[in-house]
Amino acid sequence: MRKEIQFENLKFREILKQSLAIKLGFTALYSGGHVIRNEKGFRDNEISIDYIWITKISRSFVGWGGLITIKLEESHFRSIKNPEKLVQGIFLYDEKGEIRAFYFEEQVNDLTDSIYKIQNLELFKANEGITLDGVSYDYEVIARNIKTFITVNNPNSENWKHWENEIWKLGNRLSHESKNEEMIALFK
């Protein structure tokens, strides 16, 4: 039974990531080089992703959503100069992992990613006790030499609380920029 649940959770995460990739114009979410093709299948551009982080958020009695950040490296393709940039987005998803609502911003001048800067997350004691309600996070990091997935419920250790506060700051800002009432409610 446990293996089936783990397999279903993995399938769900992959469906959600594929939905996000499509919304952002990628074929998949991975670090490294990406070929961007037009509707005829011809190569239009090549870009390089430095890292991606995705946080799924489940709030009891509120809903499901999340945040995504993609750090793109400066690159060149033919006469196209792709600047270094940070793409940050907010999304709502359904029980099948399909994106119901999506909003994102691209930044080329301010590449500050407060989540990237957080170090030393406690991996063995993020929260003492059990979680009956509240907030659950699925946090995935995809970079050149690492791909990791962490689930944490109602974190209360110092560094996890700092991480959670930064997630909420970004979620609040993006939800208000989106003007989507459900997104705003998720981060209220």
Order of alpha helices (4+ residues) and beta strands (2+ residues): alpha-beta-beta-beta-beta-beta-beta-beta-beta-beta-alpha-alpha
